[in-house]
Amino acid sequence: MAGELAPKGVRVNNLCPGIIDTEAWGPRREMMGKVRGVTGDDVYKMFADLSMMGRWGKPEEIGDIAAFLVSDKNSFMTGTTVESCGGFAKYI
Protein backbone atom coordinates (compact mmCIF):
# COMPACT_ATOMS: atom_id res chain seq x y z
CA MET A 1 0.00 0.00 0.00
CA ALA A 2 2.84 2.40 0.83
CA GLY A 3 4.49 1.71 -2.53
CA GLU A 4 1.26 2.36 -4.38
CA LEU A 5 0.34 5.54 -2.51
CA ALA A 6 3.75 7.18 -1.96
CA PRO A 7 3.87 8.70 -5.47
CA LYS A 8 0.54 10.37 -4.67
CA GLY A 9 1.96 11.94 -1.51
CA VAL A 10 0.18 9.58 0.89
CA ARG A 11 2.26 8.08 3.70
CA VAL A 12 1.34 4.65 5.06
CA ASN A 13 2.86 3.52 8.34
CA ASN A 14 1.96 1.10 11.12
CA LEU A 15 1.96 1.77 14.85
CA CYS A 16 2.30 -1.36 16.99
CA PRO A 17 1.93 -0.61 20.69
CA GLY A 18 3.00 -3.06 23.34
CA ILE A 19 1.30 -3.49 26.69
CA ILE A 20 -0.52 -0.23 27.35
CA ASP A 21 -2.15 0.50 30.71
CA THR A 22 -5.78 1.05 29.71
CA GLU A 23 -9.03 0.42 31.58
CA ALA A 24 -9.66 -2.63 29.42
CA TRP A 25 -6.67 -4.37 31.00
CA GLY A 26 -8.14 -4.27 34.53
CA PRO A 27 -10.56 -7.18 34.10
CA ARG A 28 -8.07 -9.05 31.93
CA ARG A 29 -5.38 -8.84 34.59
CA GLU A 30 -7.81 -10.14 37.21
CA MET A 31 -8.90 -13.00 34.96
CA MET A 32 -5.31 -13.91 34.08
CA GLY A 33 -4.38 -13.78 37.76
CA LYS A 34 -7.25 -16.05 38.72
CA VAL A 35 -6.15 -18.64 36.14
CA ARG A 36 -2.57 -18.48 37.45
CA GLY A 37 -3.51 -18.38 41.13
CA VAL A 38 -2.09 -14.89 41.63
CA THR A 39 -3.53 -11.39 41.93
CA GLY A 40 -4.18 -8.90 39.15
CA ASP A 41 -1.38 -6.78 40.62
CA ASP A 42 0.99 -9.75 40.25
CA VAL A 43 0.04 -10.02 36.58
CA TYR A 44 0.59 -6.27 36.16
CA LYS A 45 4.08 -6.61 37.64
CA MET A 46 4.82 -9.70 35.53
CA PHE A 47 4.15 -7.77 32.32
CA ALA A 48 6.06 -4.73 33.56
CA ASP A 49 9.06 -6.94 34.32
CA LEU A 50 9.04 -8.23 30.74
CA SER A 51 9.69 -4.71 29.46
CA MET A 52 13.21 -3.31 29.32
CA MET A 53 11.76 -0.13 30.77
CA GLY A 54 10.15 -2.04 33.64
CA ARG A 55 6.69 -0.57 33.19
CA TRP A 56 3.53 -0.50 31.11
CA GLY A 57 3.09 2.14 28.45
CA LYS A 58 0.65 5.02 28.86
CA PRO A 59 -2.07 5.74 26.28
CA GLU A 60 -0.76 9.29 25.83
CA GLU A 61 2.66 7.93 24.86
CA ILE A 62 1.08 6.03 21.98
CA GLY A 63 -0.97 9.12 21.14
CA ASP A 64 2.20 11.18 20.89
CA ILE A 65 3.66 8.75 18.37
CA ALA A 66 0.42 8.69 16.37
CA ALA A 67 0.37 12.50 16.35
CA PHE A 68 3.91 12.52 14.96
CA LEU A 69 3.05 9.96 12.29
CA VAL A 70 0.21 12.10 10.92
CA SER A 71 2.03 15.42 11.33
CA ASP A 72 3.99 17.44 8.78
CA LYS A 73 7.12 16.65 10.81
CA ASN A 74 6.83 13.11 9.45
CA SER A 75 7.30 14.04 5.83
CA PHE A 76 9.73 11.31 4.74
CA MET A 77 8.55 8.10 6.42
CA THR A 78 6.37 5.56 4.65
CA GLY A 79 6.13 1.78 4.60
CA THR A 80 7.43 1.63 8.16
CA THR A 81 6.27 -0.08 11.31
CA VAL A 82 6.85 1.82 14.53
CA GLU A 83 6.95 -0.48 17.53
CA SER A 84 6.44 1.14 20.90
CA CYS A 85 6.69 -1.59 23.49
CA GLY A 86 9.18 -0.36 26.08
CA GLY A 87 11.54 -3.12 25.00
CA PHE A 88 9.00 -5.90 25.48
CA ALA A 89 10.11 -7.48 22.21
CA LYS A 90 13.51 -8.39 23.68
CA TYR A 91 12.11 -11.86 24.40
CA ILE A 92 10.83 -12.52 20.89
Secondary structure, 3 states (H helix, E strand, C coil): CHHHHHHHCCCCEEEEECCECCCCHHHHHHHHHHHHCCCHHHHHHHHHHHCCCCCCECHHHHHHHHHHHCCCCCCCCCCEEEEECCCHHHHC
